[in-house]
Amino acid sequence: MNHEFKVGQVLWLKVRYQKNIISDTVHPMLISKIQDDFIEVIALDKVAGRMQNLYYPYNYYIDSDNPKESVIYEDSYAQLNTKLTIQKFEGLKLFRKTEDCLSKTKLEELLMEYKEYQEENIVRKERIIYMSKEEVLKLNKD
């Protein structure tokens, strides 16, 4: 598993998703943009037990079926109100469970919704995060 990153792949990481808030569990992070020195990801979370979160305009529902997804295992939602970038480094590939991508139509719709949300809404300063290689490795050392 040493192929290049692709938009639509998922990294499973603990991240700092607000300036002072670190996730206490590993979450799927969908790659939305790839640059030379960083990747931008969209945080995903499972819907189960959190249905009320679908009522927020900044959460976008992703069905894990039709077609059956191999990068997420259950119905999820994408958090559109955060801009999370991570320093790109070779070891980051170890956090993929598969090189598969979210299915084409769902990925295109999600990326369109994300782009639209980010352009039409002010993303709060505490929700614009950059994580260095050192921070990613420190949070995900287990």
C-alpha positions as CSV (number, residue, x, y, z in Angstrom):
1,M,0.0,0.0,0.0
2,N,2.2,2.8,-1.2
3,H,0.3,4.4,-4.0
4,E,-0.4,8.1,-4.1
5,F,-3.2,9.8,-2.3
6,K,-6.4,10.4,-4.1
7,V,-9.3,12.7,-3.4
8,G,-12.1,10.5,-2.0
9,Q,-9.8,8.2,0.0
10,V,-10.2,8.1,3.8
11,L,-7.6,8.5,6.5
12,W,-8.5,7.2,10.0
13,L,-7.0,9.7,12.4
14,K,-7.3,11.5,15.7
15,V,-7.3,15.2,14.8
16,R,-7.5,18.6,16.4
17,Y,-10.8,19.6,14.9
18,Q,-11.0,23.0,16.7
19,K,-8.1,25.1,18.0
20,N,-8.3,23.6,21.5
21,I,-10.3,20.4,20.9
22,I,-8.7,17.1,20.0
23,S,-10.9,14.1,19.1
24,D,-10.6,11.3,21.7
25,T,-11.2,8.6,19.1
26,V,-10.1,7.9,15.5
27,H,-12.4,9.3,12.9
28,P,-12.6,8.9,9.1
29,M,-11.2,11.9,7.3
30,L,-12.1,12.1,3.7
31,I,-9.4,13.6,1.4
32,S,-11.0,16.6,-0.4
33,K,-7.9,18.3,-1.9
34,I,-4.3,17.4,-2.4
35,Q,-1.4,19.9,-2.8
36,D,2.3,19.4,-2.9
37,D,2.8,19.9,0.8
38,F,-0.6,19.4,2.4
39,I,-3.9,17.6,2.1
40,E,-7.3,19.0,3.0
41,V,-9.7,16.6,4.7
42,I,-13.4,16.6,5.6
43,A,-14.2,15.1,9.0
44,L,-16.8,12.3,8.9
45,D,-18.8,10.9,11.8
46,K,-21.3,8.1,12.1
47,V,-25.0,8.9,12.1
48,A,-26.0,6.2,14.6
49,G,-26.9,7.8,17.9
50,R,-26.5,11.2,16.4
51,M,-29.4,11.6,14.1
52,Q,-30.1,15.1,15.5
53,N,-26.8,16.3,13.9
54,L,-28.3,15.9,10.5
55,Y,-30.6,18.9,11.2
56,Y,-27.6,21.3,11.2
57,P,-26.9,22.9,7.8
58,Y,-23.2,22.3,8.1
59,N,-23.5,18.5,8.3
60,Y,-24.0,16.6,5.1
61,Y,-25.4,13.0,5.1
62,I,-23.6,10.2,3.3
63,D,-25.4,6.9,2.7
64,S,-23.1,3.9,3.2
65,D,-25.2,1.9,0.7
66,N,-26.4,2.3,-2.9
67,P,-23.7,1.7,-3.9
68,K,-22.1,-0.1,-0.9
69,E,-19.1,1.9,0.3
70,S,-15.8,0.4,1.2
71,V,-14.2,3.5,2.7
72,I,-17.0,4.0,5.3
73,Y,-18.8,1.2,7.1
74,E,-22.0,2.9,8.2
75,D,-24.1,5.9,7.4
76,S,-22.2,9.0,8.1
77,Y,-22.2,12.8,7.9
78,A,-19.5,15.2,6.7
79,Q,-18.8,18.3,8.7
80,L,-18.7,21.1,6.2
81,N,-18.0,23.9,8.8
82,T,-14.3,23.0,9.4
83,K,-11.3,23.6,7.2
84,L,-8.8,21.0,8.2
85,T,-5.4,20.7,6.5
86,I,-2.7,18.2,7.3
87,Q,1.0,18.3,6.3
88,K,1.5,15.8,3.5
89,F,4.1,13.1,4.4
90,E,4.8,9.5,3.3
91,G,3.8,8.0,6.6
92,L,0.3,9.4,6.4
93,K,-0.5,6.6,3.9
94,L,-0.4,4.2,6.8
95,F,-3.6,5.7,8.2
96,R,-5.7,4.4,5.2
97,K,-7.5,1.2,5.7
98,T,-8.0,0.9,1.9
99,E,-6.9,2.7,-1.2
100,D,-10.5,2.8,-2.4
101,C,-12.4,6.1,-2.7
102,L,-15.9,7.1,-1.9
103,S,-18.1,6.3,-4.9
104,K,-18.0,8.9,-7.7
105,T,-21.4,10.4,-7.5
106,K,-21.4,10.7,-3.7
107,L,-17.9,12.1,-3.8
108,E,-18.8,14.7,-6.4
109,E,-22.0,15.8,-4.5
110,L,-20.1,16.0,-1.2
111,L,-17.2,18.1,-2.6
112,M,-19.8,20.4,-4.3
113,E,-21.6,20.8,-1.0
114,Y,-18.4,21.4,0.9
115,K,-17.1,24.0,-1.6
116,E,-20.5,25.8,-1.6
117,Y,-20.7,25.8,2.2
118,Q,-17.2,27.1,2.6
119,E,-17.8,29.9,0.0
120,E,-21.1,31.0,1.3
121,N,-20.5,30.8,5.1
122,I,-17.8,32.2,7.4
123,V,-15.8,29.3,8.8
124,R,-15.0,30.4,12.4
125,K,-11.3,31.0,13.1
126,E,-11.2,28.2,15.7
127,R,-12.4,25.7,13.1
128,I,-9.5,26.5,10.6
129,I,-6.9,24.0,11.5
130,Y,-3.5,23.0,10.2
131,M,-1.8,19.9,11.6
132,S,1.9,19.3,11.2
133,K,3.4,15.8,10.6
134,E,4.7,15.9,14.2
135,E,1.2,16.7,15.6
136,V,-0.4,14.0,13.5
137,L,2.1,11.4,14.6
138,K,1.9,12.4,18.3
139,L,-1.9,12.1,18.4
140,N,-1.9,8.8,16.4
141,K,1.0,7.0,18.0
142,D,-1.0,4.0,19.3
